[in-house]
Amino acid sequence: GVYRSVRQFRTTMKTTGSDDDDGNDDDEGTLSIRKKIGISNLKADNDYILWNRATSVHPHMMLGYPLSNDDAILKRYSSESMASLDELRARAERGILLEQHQQQQRDGGGKRNIPELPDDLPYSVLEMRDKFVKKNEVYKAMKKFGLLGSSAPLPSAPIKVGFVASGFNTKAVLYLSHDMFRFFDPDIVEIHIFSTRQPDHPHFIEGTMRGVDWRQRVMDNVDYFHDVQEYRGDHLGLARYIHDLQIHILIEWDGYARQGERAGGLMALRPAPIQILHQEFLMTSGAQYIDYIITDKNVSPLHLEGLYTEKFLWLPNHFFSKGHAMQKELYPPQLEYKPKAGKGSEFELGVGSPQENACLSSNPLGRDMDDEQVSFVYCNFNKFLKHNPETVRSWIRILEQVPNSILCLLENPVEGIPNLRKFVTEASSGGDDSADLNDRIHFLPWENNPFDHQRRSYSLCNAMLDSYPYNGHTTAQDALYAGVPLITRSDGDDMSSRVSTSANIVLGLEEMNAYRGIEEYETIAIRLGTDKDWFASIRTKLIETCQQKNPMHPYWDVPRYVNNFQNGLKAIWDNFLAGNEIGHVEVKEEGEQGTMEIEIVAREEKRQIAKDGREQNTTRGNEHGDEL
């Protein structure tokens, strides 16, 4: 109902005109619609709506809603309405709302009051800029008159970059991105981590993770790791802590993906002059206090800027961080499968082809098909929340058109399997070929170890059928680094629906992108499952990108990604110090930028030397002018 109201609101605005200068509507019908959906005013700048209350649907769940492109703006509205509550969350200390609600019930009614913000919050961006600029000017004058050495850095160099998240433990975002911190140039950026949640339990690290601790790897590589669990629920305290450290750029890694864990009110308090959304939540924040979103031109082309409240920081070669090629626990795929010991032998990671393993079923085709070989194995390892009727119906049609093919999904959650099987029975076209279609759909249990989860894609899947409009993100990177081609729809406008499209372009596999929608998606999948030569050429091309060294392929090249990332941050920071308006920023590479193996060691050594020097230098703050 909220979305119908928003659509009606926009239609009414087009037919009745916009607001008067005082913010009041001439049209009584428009005013009633605004009141119904919680809109207080419409700001002409970027068509931004000011919300009185949140919509009924959470922005993270909205990623999976298969809305038409004409209605994609509604997802931005859900984020805007959620963002409008963040400043309120910052003022509401833990338990205060519950206490007020209980008091209201005891008093038989009355208004619940939330404390006002302190006078100095949210922090002023202009005041922060003036402070940084004045420090730079003082330093320049001191250098001019010989009071500082000519090589002494300015107070704004290196750029102090903070990453804040609840997920600095065994979470997908850290699996993909922890290797980034090995390669930042200490002359350009100084990295601060703000972790709002506790580390993983030691038993989990030693058992499930077999001793691999991503949080510790981050701690070993960054300049400063701030464990700020004490500020969980105290967003004012956390904002003051970050602001006192004079962080220049603050990058948010939760978005709306970790409701209940994220520091929801923090960013609304403006602890840093530049604030950026990156990686975890792949949609606009809807917040006027988030300046940039990190993306690329394939995912967020200029003509879709109206779906975002942020400006774009466009990176080349895919915006999505992924460290598969840098992690010693993962292995690049091979063209030839290692043969199984024999039919019926126990499954081993990296052993046997998908046809031999047939998603771990002794009778993968069902019925009386024991002597028939599986022809092709399609997979999708996303959560069920990413599935929708249109997509599942397309999977059914693909199976019907590719004889003896099977589909393997993840039990996520297992409670949803009966409902999905019922849907398949009702949605299949009927006839002998589809009567037992459910026999050709198999469900795999969740694999707790992320490395085993990634590696089994190689031995179980011929191709991945991507979800739409909420693409596989981590699961897609896992599949691609296992040499499993990814078929994706490329006709959507949502950020979350275009991640795989951009990936295939950078990998040189644009044939896997269905730009014309679901029919082309099915056509590509059917051809891949029936044309052995074409499938072999696609798979070979993908595997070669994973194996490429000296230089690395740009899609898997983490040091190259970090170069572009920090160059983008520098461009944003320089623009800020110059007092310019914020606008879209595109990072462009010049010449061959691929990373050679010898460079990896050199960059890690440089970073470690810089970190060791900082730990030994207790007067670093004075050297950067904090007492001027």
N, C-alpha and C positions, 0 to 999 in steps of 0.2 A: 504493500500500500504506500509506503514511503516513496518508492521509485515512481509509482504512478503519479503521486502528488508532485514530485520534482518535474516529471515530464509535462504535466499539466501546467505547472508554474512557468516553465520555459515557453510553452506555447502561448500562454496568456501574456507573458512579457512581450512576445513578438507582436501580438495583436493589439495590445493596449498601450504600448510604449513603456519607457523606463521611469524611474523615480523622479520626483521633484528634487531640487537641491537640498531640501531639508530632510530627505530620506523618507518622506511619506508618499504613499501611493495615491493617485487620484482614483484608481479603480478599486471598488470595494471587494470584488471577486478575487483580484490578485492579492489583496491584503489578507483575505481569509485563507487563501492557499498558503501564503507565507507563514501565517500563524499556525496552520496545521502541520507544516513540515519543519517549523522551527527556524525560519529564516527571518532575520531582523532587517537586513538591508542588502542591497546589491551594489557592489563597488565596481565602477566601470573599468578600472584598471585590471586587465587580465580576467575580467568577468568573475571576480572572486566573490563568493557568497559568505556572509557572516551568519553563523549558525547560533541559534539559541539552545539547541539540544542536539544530541547525536541521533543519527538514523538507527534503525533497528537491526541493521546488518553490519557485522564486523568487517573492516577493510580487508583483512587477510583472507577471510572466507570469500570475499567478493572476487578475488583473483580467479576463482574457478567458475564464476557465473558466465555462461555462454551467451552474453548479450551481443546484439548486433553492433557493428561499428558506429552506427548512428547513436546508440545508447551508451557507448563506452564512457562518455562524460559522467555517467552516474557513478562509476567507480571512483572517479576523482571526487565527486561529491561525498561519497562515504568516507573517504580519507579526510576531506575538509572538516566534516562534522566531528570526526574523532579528534582531529588536531585541535579543534576548538575547546576540547575538554582538558588539554594537557596543562594549560596554565592553572586551571582549577585543581588538577591533581597535585600540582606543586604546592598549593596552599593547604591542601587537606592532608594533615599528618595522619599516620596510620591510626585507625580506630576512631578518628574524630567524627566521621560521618555516622558510624554505627552508634556512637554515644549520643549524637544529636537526634538520630532517628528514634532511639529508645526514649530520650527525654521528650520528644514531640508526642510519642504515644502516651507517655505518662501525663503530659499536660493537656491531652485531648486536642492537639492541633498546634498551630503556630509555625512560623518560618524557621527553617534551618539555615543558620548563618555559617559561612566559611570565612576564616580570617583573611583580611586584606594582605596583599604582598607588602613586604618592607619597602620603604621609599626608594632604595637603591636597586630594586629589581623590577622588571628585567634589566640587565645591564645595557648601557647605551653603546651601540656600535660606533657612533661618531666619537664619543669620548674615548673609546678604546683605540680608535684609529689615531686620534690626536696624540694620545700618549705614546704610541709606537713611533709616529712620525717625529715627534719632538726628541725622543731618545736618539733616533738616527741622526738628526741634525746636530745634537750635542756631540755625538761621537765624531761626526765628520769635521766639526770645528776643532775638536781635540787633536785629531789626526793632522789637520792643517797646521796647527801650531806646535806640532811635535810632542804633544802630551800623551799620545798613544802611538804605538808602532803602526807602520803602514799596512801590515798584514792583519791587524786586529779586526775581528769580525764585527759587523754592526749588530746592535741588539736584536734586530729582526732576522739575523742569520746565525745558525741555520733556522729554518722555519720550524716552530714547535707544532707538531701535528699530534693530535690526540685521537685515539680510537676508543669509543665507549660501547660496551655491550655486556649483556648477561651471559653470552655464550663463549667465554674464554675457557672452555673445557671441551669435552668430546661432543661437539656439535658440528653440523654440516659446514657452517661458515668457516670454522677453524680448520676442518679437514681440507677445504679448498684453498684457504688463504694463509695458513701459518707460514708457508715458505716465503711469502712476500717479504717478511721482516728480516730475512737473511741478506737482502740485497739493496736496501735503501742506502743512498749515499750520505754519510754523516756530515759532509760539507754542505749538503742541501737541506736535509731535514733531520730533526731530532724527534724520535718517536716516543710517545707516552701512551701507555695502555691503562684504561680505567675499567677494571673488572668488577661488576656489581654482584657476582654470584660466587659461591664457593667452588673450589676445585673438585675434580672427580675423586671418589673414594679410592684409596690405595689398592684395595682388593680388586676393584674394577680395572685399574690400570695394569696391575700385574697379571690378572686373569684374562679378562675379555680382550684387553688391548695388548696383551703380551709384552708389557713394559713400555709401550709407546705412550708418551704423555705430550700432547700437542701444546698444552698450556705451558709446560716447562720449556719446550722448544721456543715458544714465543719469548718467555722470560730470558732465555739465554741469548736472544738476538736483539731485543729492543733496548733502548737507552734507559727507559724508566717504566717499571711495571707497578702500577698503583692498585693494590687490593683494597677496594672501597666498599666492601660488604657492609661496613658500619653505616653507610649512607643509604642502604636499601630502604626505600620508603621515605627518606629525607632528601627530597630533591633540592630543597633550598641549600642544605648543607653541602651536597655534592656540587651544585653550581658554584658556590663560594670556593670550594676546594679547587675546582678546575680553573676558575677565574684567577685565583691567587697565584697559580702556577704560570699565568700569562700565556696560556695556550693560544696560538694564532688561528689554527684550523682544527675544528672538532668534527670527526667523522663518526656517524651513527651506524651501528651494525645490527640493530634490532628492527627498526621500523615498527610495524604493528605485528610482527611475527611472533613475539613472545609476550603477549598480554599477560599481566600479572607478574612478570619477571623484569620487563623493561623499565628503565628509568623514564617513565612516560612524561613527567613534567619537566625534566631536565632541560631539554632543548628550548622550550618555551621561555626559559629564564635568560637565554642568550649568554651563557658563560664564555663563549668565544665569538670573535667578530665575524668569522666565516664558519658556516655550519653546512655539512654535506651528508647526503644519504648514499650509502653504498652497499651493494651486494645482497643482503639477506631478504629485504622486502622489495620486490620488483614491481613497484607501482609508485605513483607520486605520494608523497607524505601528506599533501593537502595543506601544508603548513607554510605560513608566511615567514616563519623564522628558520626555515631550511633554505639555504641560498642556491645550492647546486645538487644535482643528482648525477652520479657517474654512470655513463651509458656509452653507446656508440651510434653512428649514423644509420646503421641498419636497423637497430632496435628502436631508436627514437629519432626518426627523421624530422626535419624542421617543420614539415606541414602538420605534425602531430603535437606541436608544442602546447596547444590548447588543452591537452589532457593532463598537463603537469602544472604545478604551481612553482616549481623550481626552474632555474636555468640549467642548461645541459653542459656537462663537462664530457665532451666526446673523446674517447680514446680510440686509437687505431687497433686493428687486429682483435676485436672482440673486447668488450668491457668487463667480462666476467673473469674473475680470478680463479685459476685452477692450478694446483701444484703437482698433478699426477706425475709428470716427467721428472720431478725433483725428489720424490719420496722413494727411499731405498726399499720400502715395503711393497712397492708396486713395480710391475714389470711391463715393458712394452710388449704388445702382442706379436705373435709370429704368424707367418702365412700358413705354415703347415701345422696341423694339430698333432699332438703327441698321441699315438694310438693307445686305446684301452687294452688291458691285459686279455680281455675276452668278454663276450656278451654276459651280462649279469654281474660283472665285477663291480666292486664298490666304487662310488664316485670319488674322484680325486680332482682337486683344483688344477686346472691347466691340462687335464688329460681327457682325450676324447673330443669328438665333434659334437655340435648341438644335435645332429641327427642320432648319434649314438647315445647321448645322454637323455635326449627327448624329455627334458625337464623332469627327470628323475622318476618317470612312470614306467612300470614294467609293461604296460599296454597302452601307449600314448594315444593311439587312434581309437581305442575302445572297440566294442562289439567283437566281431570275429576277424579282426584285422591283425592278428599276431604276426602273420608272415609279410605284412605290408611295411615298407620302410617309410618313415616320416620324410616328407619331401623338403619341408622348410619350417623353421621355428621362428615365429614372431614373439616378441616380448614387450612388456611394459611393466616396469618395477616402481611405479608411482603409487602413492596412497590413493585409496578409493575416492577421496574427496576431490581428486582431479578428474575423475571419470564423469561423464554425463551421457544421457541417452543417445544424442546424435553421434558421439564418438564411438560408443560401444556398438551401435547399429552398424557403423562403418566397418568395425573390426569383424563383425559377423559376416558382412558381405565379402570382405577380403578372404576369410576362411572358406566361404562357399565357392569362391572363384579359383582358389589354389588347392587342388586335390591333395589330400594327405598332409596338409599343413596343420600346425597346432599353434596355440597361443598360450603363453605362460605369463601369469600375473603374480603379484606379491600378495600374501595374506596380510593385508594392512587396511582394515582390521579383519581378523578371521570371522568375526560376527557378521560381516557384510556378505560373505560368500553365498549363503542361501538366497539372499535377495538378488544378487547378480546372476546367479544361475537361473532363477525364476524369470528374470528379465530376458535372458538369452533365449529361453524356451519360447517365450511369448513373442519375441522380436524376430526370430528366424523365419525364413520364407516357407519352410515346410518341404516335403518331399524326402526321398530316400537319402539324399546327400546331406541334408541338414537335420534330419530327425534326431540324430544323436550328436548334434554339434557340441553339446556340453561335454561329451567324452573327449573332445579335442581341446578343451580349455583346462589348464592345470594351474595350481596355486602353490607357490613356493613359500616356505616359512621364512620369517625374518632372520637375517644373518647378523648377529650382534657385532661381530668384528667387521669394521668397515673395509678392511683390505680384502678379506675373504668375500665380502659382498661384491666388491668391484671385480675381483678376479673371476668369479663364477660366471659373469656375463660372457666372458670369452668362450667358455666351454658349453654354455647353455643356449646362446642366442645367435641366430643368423642376422636378424635385423630388429631394431626397436621401432615400434609404432608410438610416436610421440602423443602426449595428451594435448588437448586444446580446449579452452584458451590458456590453461595453466600448464605450460610446458614442463617436462622434466628438466630440472636444473642440475642438481648434484647427480641424480641418476643418469642424466644425459651425458655428463662429462665422464662418468664411470664407464658407460657403454662405449663412447667414442674412443677412450683410451684402451678399451679391450678389442678394438678393431671391429666394432659392431655398427654398421651404418644406421643413421637415424632419419626416419621419414617424418616430416613435420608439415603442418599446415602453415602457410605464410600469408594468409589473407586477413589476419587480424590486426587491430590497432593497439591492443593492450601491450604494455611492456613485457608482461609475463608470457605473452603468446609469441614473442618475436626473438627470444633468446636463442632458440635452436636454429632459426632461419639465419641469423647472423653467424652462428658457429659453422654451419655448412658452407656459407660463402667464403669464410676465411680458410676453411679446410680444402677448398676447391671442389666441393661436392654439392654445388647448387642444384644439380639434378634431383636432389632429395627434397627440395622445397616445393610445396604445392601452392603456388601463388594464386591459382584459380579456385582454391577451396577444396571441399571435401571429396568431390568427384575425382579431381586430379590426385589428391592424397591416396585414394583407393587405387587409382591407375598405377601410380608409382609403386605402391606396395605389391600389387598383383604382378607387375612386370618383374620386380626384384625377386619375387618368389617363384617365377616360372622361366625366367631367362637366365640360365646359369652363367653364361659368358658375361652378361652385363653385371650381374651380382659380383662375380669374381673380380671384374675390373674396378668396381666401386670399393669393394673390400680391400683390394690391394692398394689403391690410392690412399685410403684412410690409414692403413697400417704403416705405409711409408712415412706419413707425417709423424706418427708416434716414434718411429725408429730414427728419424732424421737427427743427425748430430753435426756439429761443426760446419755451418751454424745450425742451431735448433730451428725447428719449424715455428713460425711466429705464433701459432695458436697455443703451443705448449711451452713457450719460452718465458719463464717467470722473470728472469733478470730484465729482459726486454720490456715486459709488462710493467715492472717497477720503474724503469726509466721513464716510460710514458706517463705513468701515474704521478711520479714526483715532479716531472716537468709541467704537468697540468696544475698541480698544486702551486708551483712557483709562479705560473702565469696568473693564477687567481690572486695570489698574495701580492704580487707586484701591482696588479690592477687596483687592488684595494688600497695599498699605500699611496698610490697616485691619486686617490680620491675619485676614481671613475665610477660610473654606474656599472652594476654587474650585468653581464650579458653572457650569451652562450660562448663557450671556449672550446676550440678544437685543437687537439694535440696532433701535430703532423711530424712524421718521421722524414729524415733526409738521408738518402743513400741506404746502403745495406746496414741493418741494425742487428742482425742475428747474433746470438751469443755463442761463443766458442767455449769448449770445456775448460780451457786454461783460464778464461776470464771468470768463471764461477768461483774458482779457488781464490783468485786475486781480490774479488769483491768481498767475499766472506772475510778474508784476512783484514782488509781495510776497515770493515765495519767492526771487527773484534778489537783491533788496535784502538780505534776511536772510543769504543765502549770502555776498554781497560783504562785509557787515559782519563776519562771522565770520572771513573770510580776512584782513581787516585788523587784527583784534583778537587780538593774540598773548597776551593775558592772560585769555582766556575761561575757561581752567581755574580760575584763581583766583577769578573772579567766580562760578563755580558751586560754590565751596566745596571744591575738591579738596584744599586744604592744611589744612582745618580739622581 
